[in-house]
Every structure is written in C-alpha cells, then in structure tokens.
Amino acid sequence: MMKKKEPYASQEEYNNRVIHYDDITAFQPLPGLNAHIVSSEKMTVSFMTVDPNTYFPIHHHEHEQIMIATDGAFDLVIDGKLYPLKKGDVTILPSNLEHSGYVSNEGYSSIEVFSPPRQDFIAKLEAMKKSQSK
C-alpha cells in the first residue's frame, strides 16, 4: 500500500469541499428535464436526466456549454443539421450558438458544464427550496 504523508482533512473541511451526488437537490428547470446542479463562482455543472421523447426547442444562451453524454441517445440540432449523441460523446457549444434537440425513446443523461454559471437554474432551484420550506 502506498504511504501517504498528508493528514486527512477534518470532517468540517471535508464537508466544505465534497458534496455527495445523492445530497444534491433535484429540480426541473424545463419540462421533461431533471437536473442536479452544483455551481461555483465561474461555472455550473448539471447532472441531467431527460425523459424519453422530449424535444428542446431552438434556443441560445450566453453560457459556453460542454455536454458529456452518459447514457441514452440525443439528436442535437445545430444549423439545421442533426448530430446524434450517445454515451461517451462530448460536445462543445460556444456562447450564443442556437441549438435544439430530440431525446430518443430510451431517454438521455448527461453531465453538462456551463460558464458563466447558470443563474436561471440557480434561481429556479432556490425558489423551489424556498417553497418547500414553507
């Protein structure tokens, strides 16, 4: 076994740096889309699960976006062309690129990174948490 010279972090230090996926609150930023998000000062990471046969209308946003397909299939539409995505595919979308997409019959899951942070997602999540605490 490899010897480690550094001490382990205290529980408080650990809790300030590590979040377990199951502890991240899920919410629906859009119909058919379930997301768990984590945000920092300069980015948002979203763990997304999308219902089968969901359509995302054409849209754009200031955020750069990296999509990492983790399960299922998704036809991304850019400039009127289909880009079929499956598990293991990574796509980079620059800021303000118009895009849309079709989720397959099997559904789709991805990890998506946005920069700057998705303040719209953060606000929806906070509003949902606030309404549940009443």
N, C-alpha and C positions, 0 to 999 in steps of 0.2 A: 504494500500500500504506500502511496506517495505521502511523504511527511509535509504538512502544511505549517508554515511559520507564522501566519497571521492568526490573530484571535477571531473567534466568531463574533458577529455583531450581536448586540444586546437585543432583546425582544422588541424594545421600543424602536431601535434603529432599523431592525428588520421590517417592522410594521410601517415605517415611514418610507420604505423603498420597494417593498414587494407586495403585490396585490394578487390574490388567487382568483383565477377566472370565475369560479363559482360565486365569488363575492361581488362581482361587478353587476350592478343592476341592469337588467334588460329593459328595453323600451322599443316602441315602434316609431321611428322617425317618419316613415311613409307606410301606407297600407301594403301589407304583404312582406314587409321588411322588419326583421327583429335584429336589434343590434345591442352589443355590449361595447361601450366606449371608454377609453382611457385618454385623457388629454394632459399635455404638458404645456409649457409656455409657448412652444413653437410648432406643435403638431397634435393631431388627434389620430388615434388608432381605433378602428372599428372592427369588431369581430361580427360579421354579418351572416345571417341565415335568411334566405329568401324563399317564400312559398313557391311551389310549382306553378308554372304558367302565369307568373307575374310579368307585367310589362312596365318598364320605366320609360315615361315619355321623354322626348328630347329636352335636354336641359344643359346648363353650363354653370360653373361656379368659379370664383377666384382661386380656389384651392388647387394646388397640384395634387394629383391622386395617383397612388400606386395600388393596383389591385392584384392580390395574390389568391388565385383560385385554390380552394382547399377541398372542395367536394362538389359533385353535380356538374351541371353544364349551363353556360350562359352565352347567348349571342350578343356581343357588344356591337352597337351600330355607331360608326364614325363616317362622316361624309357620304352617307347613303350606302355604305358597304358593311357587310356582316363580318365580324371577327369572332369565330367560335372559340370559346374558352372552356377549358376543362382543368381538372385537378393538376396542379403543378405549373400552370401558366401564370406569367407575371406580365402585367400591362402597365405602362406609364402614360398618364393623361396629363398634358400640360394645362396650366391655368387657362380658364375660359374656353376650352375645347368643347364644342357641342357634341353630346353623345346621348345615346338611349340604349335600350336593350330588352331582350326577351329571355326569360328564365325557362329552362326546359321542363319537361314533365316530371323530372326527378328532383327538381329544386336546385338550389345553388348556395354554396357557402364560400365566404372569402374573408381574408384579412385585408383591410384597406387602410392606407396611411394617407392622411391629408395634412397639407401645410399651406397656409397657416391653419390653426385649429378651427374646427367646425363649430363656431359659436352658435349656429342654429341648432345643431344636435345637442350641444351642451345646455342651451336654454330649454329645449323640449324635455330633456332628462330632468333638469332641476324642477321644472313646472310639474312633471309627473310625480317626483318625490314629494314635493310640497303638498300636492293634492292628496296623496296617500297618507300623509302625516296628520291630516285634519280629522 
